Amino acid sequence: MEVMCKAKFIRVAPRKTRLLAGLVRGLTIEEARKQLMFSQKEAAEPMLKAINSAVANAVHNHKLSDQGLIVSRVIVDEGPKLKRSTPRAQGRATPIRHRMSHITVWVSPQTTK
C-alpha cells in the first residue's frame, strides 16, 4: 500500500527540485532524511517536510509502522509562475518568471525478498 503526500506551491524551480527527488527516490525514510538534512539545496526543506508528512499519513491514517517505510516514488510538477518584469535599456522591460513546484511523495512498506 502506498501512502501519498502533496506539497504545492513551493517557491523553488522544478528543475532544481528534481535533483533532490532523484537523490531520495528508493531510499529508506532514515536515509532520505539524512540526505536532505545535510543537503545545501533550497528545496531540501520542503522535500523533507513532504516526506515527514507522508510518513505521518502512513502511521496515523493507515496504521503502518514508520520503521519499514521507503520513499517509493517522488514526482515534481511545475506549478504556476509569478510573472514580474525588470527594467532594461531604452525604456524596455524584460519578463522574469518565478517558477513554483508541486512535490508529490509516495511512501510504501519495504518488501523483503
N, C-alpha and C positions, 0 to 999 in steps of 0.2 A: 504494500500500500504506500503510495506516495502522498506526501503532505506538502501543500504549496503555500507560499507567501509572496505577496507583491509589494514592492516599494516603488511608488510612482512619483513622477515629477522631481527627480533628483537632478540638481543643477551641475552635473558633470556630463561631458560629451560621451555619447555611447561608444565611440571608438576607444576612448581611454578606459571606460568601464569594462569593456570586453576583454581587455588584457587581464584584469583581475578575475573575470569569470572563468577564463581558461586556466588560471592558476589554481583555483579551488575546486574545479569540477572533478568529481570522482574521489575526493579525499574524505576521510572521516571528519566528523564535526570538530574534534580537538585539533587535528592537523590544519583544518581550514581556518579555525580561529587563530592559531599561532601564525599562520602565513599572513593573515590580514592585520593582526595586531602590530606586526613588525614591518609591514609594507609602508612605504612613504607616499604612496599614491593618495590623491584626494578622495577617490572613490572607495577606498578601503573601509572607511567608517560606515557609509550607508550599506555597503555589501555585508559587513559584519552584523549590522542591525537586522538586515533581512534574513540572514542565516539564523540568528538568535530567535527571531520571531517565528520562523518556520519550525524550529526545534520546540519552541513553546506551544505552537499549534499541535504538533505531534504528541507532546506529552499530555497536554490538558484536554484536547478535543478527541484524540484517538487512543489515549491510554497506552502509548508506546514508551519504551524506555529510551532515555536520551543517550545511553551508553553505546548502543549498537547502530547508531544512525550514520549515514553517509550523505554527502551532497551529490544527489544523483543527476540533477540537471540544473543548469543556470542559463537563462536567456536574458539578453539585454536588448530591448527595443528602443527605438527613437521616440521621444516624446515631442511635445510642441516646442517651437523655437521662440525665444524672446527677440523681437526684431528692434534693433536700435540703429542709429547711424552716427557716424563721426565726420566732422568737417574735414574737407580736403582743400587742395589748392584751387584758386579761381572760383570760389563760391560753390563748389560741388560738394556732394556728400557721398560717403561710401557706406553701404549697409554692413552691419555687424549682426550675426546670428548667434545668440547664446543658446546652445543646444542643451536639451534635457534627456534624461534616460528613464526608462521603466525597467526595473530589475525584477525578474521572476525567478524564485528559487524553489526547487523541489528537494525534499529530503526523504529518504526511504530507509527501512531497516537493511542492515548489511546481510547479504546472503552468504552462508557458509557452504563451501564446496568440499 
